[in-house]
Amino acid sequence: MALEETLARMRRAEKEAGRAEGSVTLIAVSKVQPGERVEAVLDQGQRVFGENYVQEAGMKWPAWKARYPGVALHMIGPLQTNKAKVALDLFDAIHTVDRPSLAERLARLAGAKGSCPEVFVQVNTGEEPQKAGIAPAQTDEFVAACRMMDLPVVGLMCIPPEDEHPAPHFRMLADLAARNGLSGLSMGMSGDFETAILHGATHVRVGSAIFGARDYRR
């Protein structure tokens, strides 16, 4: 099965990196996947999933969470500020906190609610103008600002440029995290998660390698 093979590849990468088995969390990216594929992976025991769209996640996951105890849902796509309240109630972690306005909105909502999902700050390691994320040079200041707002920042996240080798970006993210006393590194996807594990990833976001190609026409 694709899930079993992905987990086996993760375990091999952990061993190669000299890390403990199971030290990396697999986030199965279920966005735009047919329900039967997601349920098949749930039936195999996978319990951590990632979604890119608040509305889609809200339609799918409350029922699955009721049927499958222990599911954790991670927001891994761009989060609009006006959907922050729904996201706060729906997700267990948000990997895409990428601007002051979103951090401030989450902090206000979390203060009123009395709880908040774990937060990863998204860093635009390639400084690509079309991509979301805090610039590397601004990461220290932004992490400090999030902490001042009492947001539970646990790590950093990045998506390297498609046309560059990911390793330098993973090293950069790891260095930024270490400098800020953060242990979480959300990096690595279907094509490069083994490289990410070698560079310290604690969370890898894998979709097509588990579920197969997405059909956006559905």
N, C-alpha and C positions, 0 to 999 in steps of 0.2 A: 504493500500500500504506500501511497505517496507520503502520508504522514509518518509512517514508520521509517521510510528511507531518509526523510528530512531529519528526524530525530537521531538516526544513526550517524548521519553526516555531522550533526552538531556534536555528538559525543566524541567522534573522532577528532574534530577540531579542538574541542576542549582538552583532550588528551595530548594532542600535538603542542598545544600552548602551555601545557603543564598546569592546567586548571582542574578543579574538582568536577567530577561528573555531575551534571545537573545545575551547574552554576549559572548557566545562561537560560533565560526564559524565552520560550518560543511564543511569539504572537502570531497566530494564524489570521491572516488578513482576509476577511470574508466579504469585503465590499463587492457589490454587484455580482455576487455568486448565487446560483439557484439554491433554494432552500434545502433541496435533497442532498446537495453536496455538503452544505454546512452541517446538516443533521448527521450525515455519515461520519464526519470528523468528530462531532460531539459524541457519537456512539462509540468511537474508538478511544475516548477518554480525554481528548484535548479540552482544556478549560479556559485558556486565555486567547482572546480574539481581538482583532483590531478592525475598526471601521473608520471610513473617511468622511461620511456624511451623517450629520445629526439626525436629519429626517428619516433617512433609510434605517439607521440603527434603532430609532424609536419605534419604527413599525415592526421590526423583526425581533428584537432581543428581549423585551419584557416577557413574552410567552416562552421563549427558549430558556430564559433564566428560571422561570417557574418550573420547567420540566427537568432542567439539568442543574442540580445544586453545585455551587462552587464556581460558577462561571464568573470570570473577570473580563470586563470590557474596556478596551483602551481606545481613546480618540487619537488617530494618527494622521488625520487630514486637516487642512486649514479650518480654523474655527472662527466663524463670524461673531463679532461681539454681541449682536442681537440674538444669538442662539446660545449664549453662554449659560443662561439659567437652565435650559433644557439639558445641556451637556453636563452641568454640575450634578444634576439628578440621575443622569443615565450612565455616566462613565466612572470607572474606578481609577483611571489615570488619563491625563491629557498630555500628549507628547508635543504639542504644537503651540506652546505659549511663545509668541514671537514678536510682541510689540507692547508698549506701555499701556495703551488703551485697553487691551484684552486683559492684561494682568490686573489693572485697576478694577475692571468690571468683575472679574472672578473673585478678587479680594473682597469687594463689597458684598457680593452674593454669598460668599462663603462665611463672611462675618455674620450675616443675617441668619444663615442656616445653621451655623455652628459646626460645619464640617466641609471638607474639600477633598476632591480627588488628588492623588499624587500628581505633581507637576514636573514636566521636563521642559526645559527651555530649548527651543529650536534655534540652531546656529546655522547661518548660511555660510558654510565653510568655503565655498567657491566664490562667494560674493557675486552671485549671479543676479542681475537686476530683475529678472522675471520670477525669481524664487523667493518665497517667504523666509524669514529668519533674521535673527540678530546678527550683525556683523561681528566677526571674531574679536575685533578691537573693542567692541562695546559690550562684550559678554560679561566681563567682571562687574561692570557698573549695573547692568540689567539684573544679574543674579542678586546682587546686593539690594537693589530696589525691590525685587520680588520678596526677598526675605524680610525687608522692612515692613512689607504689607502682610506678613505672616502667611504667605503662601508656602505650602509644603514642597519646596523644590528638592527633588531627589536626584536629578540628573540632567544631562544634555542630550539632544537629538540632532542628527544631521542626515541630509540626503545629498551625497556627493554628485558633482556634475556627471552627466551620462558619458561624456567624451573624455573623461580623465580616469586614471587608475584611482580606485577608492582609498588605497592604503594611506597616502599622505593626509587625506581628510580624516580618516579614522584616528590617525596619530594626533592630529591637531585637536580633535574633539576630546580625546583622552587627556591631553595635556591641559586643555582648558578646564576640564572637570576636576582634575587633580589640584590645579591651582585654586579652585574654588571649594575644595573639600567635598566634592560630590562623587558619589560612588556609582550612580546610574549612567549607563551609556547605551542609548537607544540608537543602534546603527547596524546596517546590514539588511539586505533584502534577498530575494530569491537568487540573484546572480552573484552575490558577493558576501553572503552571510558567514562563510567560513573564514574569509579574510578579516571580517569584522571581529569574529571571535578571537582570532589570533592577536588582535589589537585591543582586546579588553571589553568587547561588547557584553553588556549584561542582559540586553533585550534585542532580539532580532525579529524583523517584521517580514514574514514570508507568506506570500499569497499563491501565485501561480504554481510554484513547485509543489504545493499541497493540493490545491483545488483544480488545477488546470487553468487554461487561458480563460479570461473573462470575455463575455459577450455583452458589449454595451448596448446592443440593439434590443435586448430583452425588455 
